[in-house]
Amino acid sequence: MADANAAIENEQIAEADAKAAMTSARKTWLTRLAIAVAVVAVLVGLWYLLVGRNHVSTDNAYVNAEVAQVTPLISAQAIEVNVSDTQAVKQGDILVKLDPANARIAIAQAEADLAEARRRFRQTSATSSALSAQVDARRADIASAQASLATAQADFEKARIDLERREKLAPGGAVSGDELTTARKAYAAAKASLDVARAGVVQAQSTRSAATGQLEANDALVRGSTIETDPAVMAAKAKLESARLDLDRTVIRAPIDGVIVRRQVQVGQRVAQGTPIMTIVPLAKVYVDANFKERQLRNVKVGMPAEVTADIYGGSVVYHGRVAGFSGGTGSSFALIPAQNATGNWIKVVQRLPVRIALDPKELAEHPLRVGLSMEVDIDISGN
């Protein structure tokens, strides 16, 4: 019986020792955990004081670029398409060729119009010479008419004097009736001739005035101009240049280096002027638009350095860039239907402002990005 009691006591003592050991171990583990938590808290605090407070970051960021829309400047049928989606092109590469038939016809018509304009100028210049000769001839006609007027005036004076002499002698019977009648007829004829001569002078002067007016009007068309500076010739030349430009535009070339996306033209399709047929993305000039919370941007300034990582490459590839600028408004303010509070139940929502990050071209060349890829951005504001 005594042995049984001793065994029970030993068992109780062992259990008590085990509980004590467990309690001691638990206290030790809790102490170590508390120390570890404290150390982590201290490290986090130190990291924030030394590093964290000097950085702002966001994973709400995406790759963007100033893409180039390729649009035909004339309407024509596509006869050749040299590129396809995802194809890389260089500036100046031929993308599409349009049917040049109409453009060539327009050039031929413009060349004919230019030749006609030059011929009209030469004709007008020659007409001026002819009209100048006509003016000189009209001067001679006036001189001839004035001479005829002088003769008619002299004949009229002679006839008047003869008539007056005979009329004075007629009462004495010295002049017969027939002779007096003849003198009167001669006077009337001389007077009529004088009137005709005067009318001839007036007519010659009028003809000269008309010829002078025609000469001045014709000279106004060519005065101060050469065959190449004549307005009609210059207009025809401009029309010809426009036709040649339209012919050049039948060959559509790449405006920038990049990759073709959204090609919307096929061989045989008639493209309309100004309608986009494809887009070129300049992969060497992409940038990142990072949407930061408004409170994160208190100390961010243009030119600050930033580190950017892409989900497509992971954290092993780090791009180094700089803050290029801030958007003129938050993303929600430019939404198709901006948020409005007409009911009075206004709840403040933290807004995000797009910040543009310019990337290093060399790093982009080594690890190309595509528009729309997700990015993570960290901006160093320690230099503030």
VENLIN-V886189 format. One record per residue. N is the residue number from 1. OMEGA is omega in radians with two decimals (none if undefined). D_CENTER is the distance of its C-alpha to the mean C-alpha in whole Angstrom. Layout:
n=N omega=OMEGA d_center=D_CENTER
n=N omega=OMEGA d_center=D_CENTER
//
This chain:
n=1 omega=3.12 d_center=113
n=2 omega=3.11 d_center=113
n=3 omega=3.14 d_center=111
n=4 omega=3.13 d_center=109
n=5 omega=3.13 d_center=108
n=6 omega=3.13 d_center=107
n=7 omega=-3.13 d_center=105
n=8 omega=3.14 d_center=103
n=9 omega=3.12 d_center=103
n=10 omega=3.13 d_center=101
n=11 omega=3.14 d_center=99
n=12 omega=3.11 d_center=98
n=13 omega=3.13 d_center=98
n=14 omega=3.12 d_center=95
n=15 omega=3.13 d_center=93
n=16 omega=3.11 d_center=93
n=17 omega=3.14 d_center=92
n=18 omega=3.12 d_center=89
n=19 omega=3.13 d_center=88
n=20 omega=3.12 d_center=88
n=21 omega=3.14 d_center=86
n=22 omega=3.13 d_center=84
n=23 omega=3.13 d_center=83
n=24 omega=3.13 d_center=83
n=25 omega=-3.14 d_center=81
n=26 omega=3.12 d_center=78
n=27 omega=3.12 d_center=79
n=28 omega=-3.13 d_center=78
n=29 omega=3.13 d_center=75
n=30 omega=3.11 d_center=74
n=31 omega=3.11 d_center=74
n=32 omega=3.13 d_center=72
n=33 omega=3.12 d_center=69
n=34 omega=3.12 d_center=69
n=35 omega=-3.14 d_center=69
n=36 omega=3.11 d_center=66
n=37 omega=3.13 d_center=64
n=38 omega=3.12 d_center=65
n=39 omega=3.12 d_center=64
n=40 omega=3.13 d_center=61
n=41 omega=3.12 d_center=60
n=42 omega=3.13 d_center=61
n=43 omega=3.11 d_center=58
n=44 omega=3.11 d_center=56
n=45 omega=3.11 d_center=56
n=46 omega=3.11 d_center=56
n=47 omega=-3.13 d_center=53
n=48 omega=-3.12 d_center=51
n=49 omega=-3.06 d_center=52
n=50 omega=-3.03 d_center=51
n=51 omega=-2.96 d_center=48
n=52 omega=-3.09 d_center=47
n=53 omega=3.12 d_center=47
n=54 omega=-3.13 d_center=44
n=55 omega=2.97 d_center=42
n=56 omega=-3.06 d_center=40
n=57 omega=3.08 d_center=39
n=58 omega=3.01 d_center=38
n=59 omega=3.08 d_center=37
n=60 omega=-3.07 d_center=35
n=61 omega=-3.05 d_center=32
n=62 omega=3.10 d_center=29
n=63 omega=3.12 d_center=27
n=64 omega=-3.13 d_center=23
n=65 omega=3.04 d_center=20
n=66 omega=-3.07 d_center=17
n=67 omega=3.12 d_center=16
n=68 omega=3.07 d_center=14
n=69 omega=3.11 d_center=13
n=70 omega=-3.12 d_center=14
n=71 omega=3.07 d_center=13
n=72 omega=3.13 d_center=14
n=73 omega=3.04 d_center=12
n=74 omega=3.08 d_center=15
n=75 omega=-3.12 d_center=18
n=76 omega=3.13 d_center=21
n=77 omega=3.09 d_center=24
n=78 omega=3.14 d_center=24
n=79 omega=-3.14 d_center=27
n=80 omega=3.08 d_center=26
n=81 omega=-2.98 d_center=25
n=82 omega=-3.07 d_center=26
n=83 omega=3.08 d_center=25
n=84 omega=3.13 d_center=27
n=85 omega=3.14 d_center=27
n=86 omega=-3.12 d_center=28
n=87 omega=3.09 d_center=27
n=88 omega=-3.13 d_center=26
n=89 omega=3.06 d_center=23
n=90 omega=3.11 d_center=22
n=91 omega=-3.14 d_center=19
n=92 omega=3.10 d_center=19
n=93 omega=3.13 d_center=22
n=94 omega=3.14 d_center=21
n=95 omega=-3.06 d_center=21
n=96 omega=3.00 d_center=21
n=97 omega=3.13 d_center=22
n=98 omega=3.14 d_center=22
n=99 omega=-3.07 d_center=24
n=100 omega=-3.02 d_center=24
n=101 omega=-3.11 d_center=26
n=102 omega=3.14 d_center=24
n=103 omega=3.13 d_center=22
n=104 omega=3.08 d_center=25
n=105 omega=3.12 d_center=27
n=106 omega=3.09 d_center=24
n=107 omega=3.13 d_center=24
n=108 omega=3.12 d_center=28
n=109 omega=3.14 d_center=28
n=110 omega=3.08 d_center=25
n=111 omega=3.09 d_center=28
n=112 omega=3.12 d_center=30
n=113 omega=3.11 d_center=29
n=114 omega=3.10 d_center=28
n=115 omega=3.12 d_center=32
n=116 omega=3.13 d_center=33
n=117 omega=3.10 d_center=31
n=118 omega=3.12 d_center=33
n=119 omega=3.12 d_center=36
n=120 omega=3.11 d_center=36
n=121 omega=3.11 d_center=35
n=122 omega=3.12 d_center=38
n=123 omega=3.12 d_center=40
n=124 omega=3.10 d_center=39
n=125 omega=3.11 d_center=41
n=126 omega=3.11 d_center=44
n=127 omega=3.09 d_center=44
n=128 omega=3.11 d_center=44
n=129 omega=3.13 d_center=47
n=130 omega=3.14 d_center=49
n=131 omega=3.08 d_center=49
n=132 omega=3.09 d_center=50
n=133 omega=3.11 d_center=53
n=134 omega=3.09 d_center=54
n=135 omega=3.10 d_center=53
n=136 omega=3.12 d_center=56
n=137 omega=3.12 d_center=58
n=138 omega=3.06 d_center=58
n=139 omega=3.10 d_center=59
n=140 omega=3.11 d_center=62
n=141 omega=3.12 d_center=63
n=142 omega=3.13 d_center=63
n=143 omega=3.12 d_center=66
n=144 omega=3.13 d_center=68
n=145 omega=3.10 d_center=68
n=146 omega=3.08 d_center=69
n=147 omega=3.10 d_center=72
n=148 omega=3.11 d_center=73
n=149 omega=3.12 d_center=72
n=150 omega=3.12 d_center=75
n=151 omega=3.14 d_center=77
n=152 omega=3.11 d_center=77
n=153 omega=3.13 d_center=78
n=154 omega=3.13 d_center=81
n=155 omega=-3.14 d_center=82
n=156 omega=3.12 d_center=82
n=157 omega=3.12 d_center=84
n=158 omega=-3.13 d_center=86
n=159 omega=3.14 d_center=87
n=160 omega=-3.14 d_center=87
n=161 omega=3.11 d_center=90
n=162 omega=-3.13 d_center=92
n=163 omega=3.14 d_center=91
n=164 omega=-3.14 d_center=92
n=165 omega=-3.10 d_center=95
n=166 omega=3.11 d_center=97
n=167 omega=3.09 d_center=96
n=168 omega=-3.10 d_center=98
n=169 omega=-3.07 d_center=101
n=170 omega=-3.11 d_center=101
n=171 omega=-3.13 d_center=103
n=172 omega=-3.14 d_center=106
n=173 omega=-3.13 d_center=106
n=174 omega=-3.12 d_center=105
n=175 omega=-3.12 d_center=102
n=176 omega=3.13 d_center=102
n=177 omega=3.14 d_center=100
n=178 omega=-3.13 d_center=98
n=179 omega=3.12 d_center=97
n=180 omega=3.12 d_center=96
n=181 omega=3.13 d_center=94
n=182 omega=3.14 d_center=93
n=183 omega=3.13 d_center=91
n=184 omega=3.09 d_center=90
n=185 omega=3.13 d_center=88
n=186 omega=3.12 d_center=87
n=187 omega=-3.13 d_center=86
n=188 omega=3.12 d_center=84
n=189 omega=3.13 d_center=82
n=190 omega=3.12 d_center=81
n=191 omega=3.11 d_center=80
n=192 omega=3.11 d_center=77
n=193 omega=3.12 d_center=77
n=194 omega=3.12 d_center=75
n=195 omega=3.11 d_center=73
n=196 omega=-3.13 d_center=72
n=197 omega=3.11 d_center=71
n=198 omega=3.10 d_center=69
n=199 omega=3.11 d_center=67
n=200 omega=3.11 d_center=66
n=201 omega=3.13 d_center=65
n=202 omega=3.14 d_center=63
n=203 omega=3.13 d_center=62
n=204 omega=3.10 d_center=61
n=205 omega=3.11 d_center=59
n=206 omega=3.13 d_center=57
n=207 omega=3.10 d_center=56
n=208 omega=3.13 d_center=55
n=209 omega=3.12 d_center=53
n=210 omega=3.13 d_center=51
n=211 omega=3.10 d_center=51
n=212 omega=3.11 d_center=50
n=213 omega=3.10 d_center=47
n=214 omega=3.12 d_center=46
n=215 omega=3.14 d_center=46
n=216 omega=3.12 d_center=44
n=217 omega=3.13 d_center=41
n=218 omega=3.11 d_center=41
n=219 omega=3.14 d_center=40
n=220 omega=-3.14 d_center=38
n=221 omega=-3.05 d_center=36
n=222 omega=-3.08 d_center=36
n=223 omega=3.12 d_center=37
n=224 omega=-3.11 d_center=35
n=225 omega=2.96 d_center=33
n=226 omega=-3.11 d_center=33
n=227 omega=3.14 d_center=33
n=228 omega=3.13 d_center=29
n=229 omega=3.07 d_center=28
n=230 omega=-3.10 d_center=29
n=231 omega=-3.14 d_center=27
n=232 omega=3.11 d_center=28
n=233 omega=3.13 d_center=27
n=234 omega=3.10 d_center=24
n=235 omega=3.11 d_center=23
n=236 omega=3.10 d_center=24
n=237 omega=3.10 d_center=23
n=238 omega=3.10 d_center=19
n=239 omega=3.11 d_center=20
n=240 omega=3.11 d_center=22
n=241 omega=3.10 d_center=19
n=242 omega=3.13 d_center=16
n=243 omega=3.11 d_center=19
n=244 omega=3.10 d_center=19
n=245 omega=3.09 d_center=16
n=246 omega=3.09 d_center=16
n=247 omega=3.10 d_center=19
n=248 omega=-3.10 d_center=18
n=249 omega=3.04 d_center=15
n=250 omega=3.04 d_center=19
n=251 omega=-3.09 d_center=19
n=252 omega=-3.08 d_center=17
n=253 omega=-3.14 d_center=17
n=254 omega=-3.13 d_center=17
n=255 omega=-3.12 d_center=14
n=256 omega=2.97 d_center=17
n=257 omega=3.10 d_center=20
n=258 omega=-3.12 d_center=22
n=259 omega=-3.13 d_center=23
n=260 omega=3.01 d_center=23
n=261 omega=3.06 d_center=23
n=262 omega=3.06 d_center=23
n=263 omega=-3.03 d_center=23
n=264 omega=-3.12 d_center=23
n=265 omega=3.11 d_center=23
n=266 omega=3.09 d_center=27
n=267 omega=-3.13 d_center=28
n=268 omega=-3.14 d_center=28
n=269 omega=3.06 d_center=26
n=270 omega=-3.12 d_center=24
n=271 omega=-3.13 d_center=20
n=272 omega=3.12 d_center=18
n=273 omega=3.09 d_center=14
n=274 omega=3.14 d_center=12
n=275 omega=-3.11 d_center=15
n=276 omega=3.12 d_center=15
n=277 omega=3.06 d_center=18
n=278 omega=3.13 d_center=19
n=279 omega=3.10 d_center=18
n=280 omega=3.13 d_center=18
n=281 omega=3.13 d_center=20
n=282 omega=-3.06 d_center=20
n=283 omega=-3.13 d_center=24
n=284 omega=-3.09 d_center=24
n=285 omega=3.12 d_center=22
n=286 omega=3.10 d_center=23
n=287 omega=-3.11 d_center=25
n=288 omega=2.99 d_center=27
n=289 omega=-3.10 d_center=27
n=290 omega=-3.12 d_center=31
n=291 omega=-3.13 d_center=32
n=292 omega=3.00 d_center=34
n=293 omega=-3.03 d_center=37
n=294 omega=-3.13 d_center=36
n=295 omega=-3.14 d_center=40
n=296 omega=-2.98 d_center=39
n=297 omega=-3.10 d_center=36
n=298 omega=-3.05 d_center=39
n=299 omega=-3.12 d_center=39
n=300 omega=3.13 d_center=36
n=301 omega=3.09 d_center=33
n=302 omega=3.12 d_center=30
n=303 omega=3.14 d_center=31
n=304 omega=-3.13 d_center=34
n=305 omega=3.13 d_center=35
n=306 omega=3.03 d_center=35
n=307 omega=-3.04 d_center=37
n=308 omega=3.03 d_center=35
n=309 omega=-3.11 d_center=37
n=310 omega=3.11 d_center=36
n=311 omega=-3.09 d_center=38
n=312 omega=-3.14 d_center=37
n=313 omega=-3.10 d_center=39
n=314 omega=-3.08 d_center=41
n=315 omega=-3.13 d_center=43
n=316 omega=3.13 d_center=43
n=317 omega=-3.12 d_center=40
n=318 omega=3.08 d_center=38
n=319 omega=3.12 d_center=35
n=320 omega=-3.12 d_center=35
n=321 omega=3.12 d_center=32
n=322 omega=3.10 d_center=31
n=323 omega=-3.10 d_center=30
n=324 omega=-3.13 d_center=26
n=325 omega=-3.13 d_center=26
n=326 omega=3.09 d_center=26
n=327 omega=3.14 d_center=25
n=328 omega=3.13 d_center=24
n=329 omega=3.13 d_center=27
n=330 omega=-3.13 d_center=29
n=331 omega=-3.11 d_center=28
n=332 omega=-3.11 d_center=31
n=333 omega=3.12 d_center=29
n=334 omega=3.11 d_center=26
n=335 omega=-3.14 d_center=28
n=336 omega=3.07 d_center=27
n=337 omega=-3.11 d_center=30
n=338 omega=3.13 d_center=31
n=339 omega=3.12 d_center=35
n=340 omega=3.11 d_center=37
n=341 omega=-3.12 d_center=40
n=342 omega=-3.06 d_center=42
n=343 omega=-3.10 d_center=45
n=344 omega=3.12 d_center=46
n=345 omega=-3.02 d_center=47
n=346 omega=3.07 d_center=44
n=347 omega=-3.11 d_center=45
n=348 omega=3.11 d_center=43
n=349 omega=3.12 d_center=41
n=350 omega=-3.12 d_center=39
n=351 omega=3.09 d_center=36
n=352 omega=-3.13 d_center=34
n=353 omega=3.12 d_center=31
n=354 omega=3.09 d_center=28
n=355 omega=-3.10 d_center=28
n=356 omega=3.12 d_center=26
n=357 omega=3.08 d_center=28
n=358 omega=-3.06 d_center=27
n=359 omega=3.12 d_center=29
n=360 omega=-3.13 d_center=30
n=361 omega=-3.13 d_center=28
n=362 omega=3.12 d_center=32
n=363 omega=3.09 d_center=33
n=364 omega=3.12 d_center=30
n=365 omega=3.14 d_center=31
n=366 omega=-3.13 d_center=35
n=367 omega=-3.08 d_center=34
n=368 omega=3.08 d_center=31
n=369 omega=3.11 d_center=30
n=370 omega=-3.13 d_center=28
n=371 omega=3.09 d_center=26
n=372 omega=-3.13 d_center=28
n=373 omega=3.13 d_center=31
n=374 omega=-3.10 d_center=33
n=375 omega=2.98 d_center=34
n=376 omega=-3.03 d_center=37
n=377 omega=3.07 d_center=36
n=378 omega=-3.12 d_center=38
n=379 omega=3.11 d_center=37
n=380 omega=-3.12 d_center=40
n=381 omega=-3.10 d_center=40
n=382 omega=-3.13 d_center=43
n=383 omega=-3.12 d_center=41
n=384 omega=none d_center=40
//
